[in-house]
Amino acid sequence: MNKSARIFEKLKEARLVALLNPKNEEECLQAFEICEAEGIILEIAFRSEFALGGIKAVMQKYPDGLILAGTVMTSHQAK
């Protein structure tokens, strides 16, 4: 199953997405761990200056984790 199909299946299964506008990078990791344990998908809003670092921290610790990036406003952020 490709990554897009995996994401779609996970969204259909969970049916719940939590949105975080982080105040620091550690908050992203903590929120991911709480949401993951409850079967909730976490979306981190890029309107926060801590979003990119927080997403990187989550992916470093949980390379197979599913995390969404929201409020993406530039092509640089999308990459």
C-alpha positions in Angstrom: 0.0 0.0 0.0 1.5 3.4 -0.9 1.7 6.2 1.6 -1.3 8.1 0.3 -3.5 5.1 0.5 -2.2 4.4 4.0 -3.0 7.9 5.1 -6.5 7.7 3.6 -7.2 4.4 5.3 -6.0 5.7 8.6 -8.2 8.8 8.3 -11.2 6.6 7.5 -10.5 4.5 10.5 -9.7 7.2 13.0 -12.3 9.7 11.8 -10.9 12.2 14.3 -8.2 14.8 13.8 -6.8 17.0 16.6 -5.4 20.4 15.5 -2.4 21.8 17.4 -1.0 25.3 17.2 2.2 24.5 19.2 3.9 26.9 21.6 7.1 24.9 21.4 8.5 21.8 19.7 8.2 19.5 22.7 4.4 20.2 22.8 4.2 18.6 19.3 5.8 15.4 20.5 3.7 15.2 23.7 0.5 15.8 21.7 1.4 13.2 19.1 2.0 10.6 21.8 -1.3 11.3 23.5 -3.2 11.3 20.3 -1.5 8.2 18.9 -2.4 6.3 22.1 -6.1 7.3 21.7 -6.3 6.5 17.9 -6.5 10.2 17.0 -4.5 11.8 14.2 -2.6 14.9 15.0 -2.4 17.9 12.7 0.2 20.6 13.4 -0.6 24.1 12.2 2.2 25.8 10.2 1.0 29.1 11.4 3.2 28.4 14.5 7.0 29.0 14.2 7.5 25.7 16.0 5.6 23.5 13.6 8.4 22.4 11.4 10.8 21.6 14.3 7.9 19.8 16.1 7.0 17.7 13.0 10.7 16.8 12.6 11.0 15.8 16.3 7.9 13.5 16.0 9.1 11.9 12.7 12.6 11.4 14.2 11.2 9.5 17.2 8.3 7.8 15.3 9.4 7.4 11.7 6.3 5.4 10.8 4.0 7.8 12.6 1.2 9.6 10.8 1.1 13.4 11.4 -0.6 16.0 9.3 0.6 19.5 8.5 -2.1 22.2 8.4 -2.2 25.8 7.4 0.5 25.2 4.9 0.9 28.5 3.1 4.1 28.2 1.0 5.6 25.6 -1.3 8.7 25.6 1.0 6.5 24.5 4.0 4.8 21.8 1.8 8.2 20.3 1.0 
